[in-house]
């Protein structure tokens, strides 16, 4: 049962990251992989209980949804994507 919850948290984090990219990618703001790293670090602080595990999985999904920008070390700015895809990593 736990594996299903873990997968759902990862998927929810990824989905919210993609929705944020599509709806907010035109805003002059920090890229959302930074928020994913912050959530991941908070999860590592509380790794002894379920909250920490949930935060880690959510943070990983949120970070992976903006993996391309993280690899290119884009910290702040507008996403310059012409075609916005939900099931992609950008």
Protein Blocks (a to p, Z undefined) as FASTA:
>chain_A
ZZmmmmmmmmmmmmmmmmmmmmmmmpccddfklmmmmmmmmmmmmmmbmklmmmmmmmmm
mmmmmmmmmmnopabdcdfbfbdcfkbcZZ
